[in-house]
Amino acid sequence: MADCVEAEVKVQTQQLDRPIKTRSERLAQLIRIYESGQISELMDRTLDKLFTMEAAETQRDIDELHAHLTLFEERFGLKSDDFYNRFEAGEMGDDADFIEWASYYDMYTSAKNRLAALSDVA
């Protein structure tokens, strides 16, 4: 029994000694697998599902952020894109509500860009 435990500890120690791959290294590895034609159906299905799930999650974020933007638009009588252009030009001041609105708008546009990128793949 002690030999088994010792062997397991040795294996775990060897695994810890290997450098942990970064996300970009793992993605590069995946690209090499694809380019060499060594991709499996499982990997294809997994990637398709990943992009679909990420797109759905991002769409939920967009819907939630849009609801926040709508509240500000109704409150101040101004469309978010018009507000944001004026805010960036320094025409709106630095009221806490405006900073919050601009933050929501930044998150919203970022999420829309992410969804577009995910949709290009899916």
PLY file of the C-alpha trace (Angstrom):
ply
format ascii 1.0
element vertex 122
property float x
property float y
property float z
element edge 121
property int vertex1
property int vertex2
end_header
0.00 0.00 0.00
2.80 2.40 0.86
4.38 1.74 -2.53
1.13 2.76 -4.29
0.89 5.98 -2.30
4.55 6.75 -2.94
4.11 6.13 -6.67
1.03 8.39 -6.77
2.89 11.18 -4.95
5.76 10.84 -7.43
3.37 11.13 -10.41
1.66 14.17 -8.89
5.03 15.80 -8.18
6.13 15.24 -11.77
2.91 16.82 -13.00
3.52 19.86 -10.81
7.04 20.22 -12.20
5.69 20.68 -15.73
4.93 24.27 -16.60
1.24 25.06 -16.80
0.24 26.04 -20.31
-1.28 29.44 -20.81
-4.62 29.85 -22.52
-2.94 31.07 -25.70
-0.61 28.05 -25.68
-3.57 25.70 -25.38
-5.37 27.50 -28.21
-2.24 27.31 -30.37
-2.08 23.59 -29.63
-5.72 23.20 -30.68
-5.03 25.10 -33.91
-2.10 22.79 -34.66
-4.36 19.78 -34.13
-6.97 21.23 -36.50
-4.40 22.20 -39.13
-2.86 18.73 -39.07
-6.27 17.16 -39.68
-6.22 15.35 -36.34
-9.48 16.81 -35.06
-12.14 14.47 -33.78
-15.91 14.71 -34.00
-15.97 15.14 -30.22
-13.71 18.18 -30.45
-15.84 19.65 -33.24
-19.08 19.12 -31.33
-17.52 20.49 -28.15
-16.34 23.65 -29.87
-19.70 24.14 -31.60
-21.47 23.75 -28.26
-19.01 26.11 -26.57
-19.64 28.87 -29.11
-23.40 28.35 -28.95
-23.43 28.49 -25.15
-21.15 31.53 -25.04
-23.35 33.32 -27.59
-26.47 32.56 -25.53
-24.80 33.79 -22.34
-23.64 36.94 -24.08
-27.14 37.55 -25.46
-28.53 37.32 -21.91
-25.95 39.90 -20.82
-26.94 42.16 -23.72
-30.62 41.91 -22.80
-29.89 42.78 -19.17
-27.64 45.68 -20.11
-30.21 46.96 -22.62
-32.81 47.05 -19.83
-30.47 49.25 -17.76
-29.85 51.53 -20.74
-33.59 51.85 -21.38
-34.13 53.09 -17.83
-31.53 55.82 -18.32
-32.95 56.74 -21.74
-36.44 57.13 -20.30
-35.18 59.06 -17.31
-33.09 61.54 -19.29
-35.00 61.55 -22.62
-31.91 60.74 -24.65
-30.85 57.68 -26.66
-27.81 55.91 -25.23
-25.64 56.31 -28.33
-26.39 60.05 -28.46
-25.73 60.35 -24.74
-22.46 58.44 -25.02
-21.16 60.61 -27.87
-21.96 63.75 -25.88
-20.52 62.23 -22.69
-17.26 61.36 -24.46
-17.12 64.88 -25.88
-17.36 66.25 -22.33
-20.79 67.80 -22.87
-22.63 65.89 -20.14
-20.57 66.55 -17.04
-19.44 63.99 -14.50
-22.64 63.28 -12.59
-22.58 59.80 -11.03
-25.65 58.79 -13.06
-23.88 59.71 -16.28
-20.78 57.77 -15.32
-22.94 54.75 -14.53
-24.84 55.13 -17.81
-21.57 55.38 -19.76
-20.30 52.26 -17.99
-23.42 50.32 -18.93
-23.08 51.55 -22.51
-19.42 50.44 -22.63
-20.38 46.99 -21.34
-23.29 46.83 -23.80
-21.16 47.67 -26.84
-18.46 45.28 -25.69
-21.03 42.49 -25.32
-22.46 43.27 -28.78
-18.96 43.03 -30.27
-18.38 39.74 -28.46
-21.67 38.34 -29.78
-20.76 39.39 -33.32
-17.41 37.61 -33.00
-19.08 34.49 -31.60
-21.71 34.57 -34.34
-19.03 34.71 -37.04
-17.83 31.34 -35.78
-21.13 29.67 -34.93
0 1
1 2
2 3
3 4
4 5
5 6
6 7
7 8
8 9
9 10
10 11
11 12
12 13
13 14
14 15
15 16
16 17
17 18
18 19
19 20
20 21
21 22
22 23
23 24
24 25
25 26
26 27
27 28
28 29
29 30
30 31
31 32
32 33
33 34
34 35
35 36
36 37
37 38
38 39
39 40
40 41
41 42
42 43
43 44
44 45
45 46
46 47
47 48
48 49
49 50
50 51
51 52
52 53
53 54
54 55
55 56
56 57
57 58
58 59
59 60
60 61
61 62
62 63
63 64
64 65
65 66
66 67
67 68
68 69
69 70
70 71
71 72
72 73
73 74
74 75
75 76
76 77
77 78
78 79
79 80
80 81
81 82
82 83
83 84
84 85
85 86
86 87
87 88
88 89
89 90
90 91
91 92
92 93
93 94
94 95
95 96
96 97
97 98
98 99
99 100
100 101
101 102
102 103
103 104
104 105
105 106
106 107
107 108
108 109
109 110
110 111
111 112
112 113
113 114
114 115
115 116
116 117
117 118
118 119
119 120
120 121
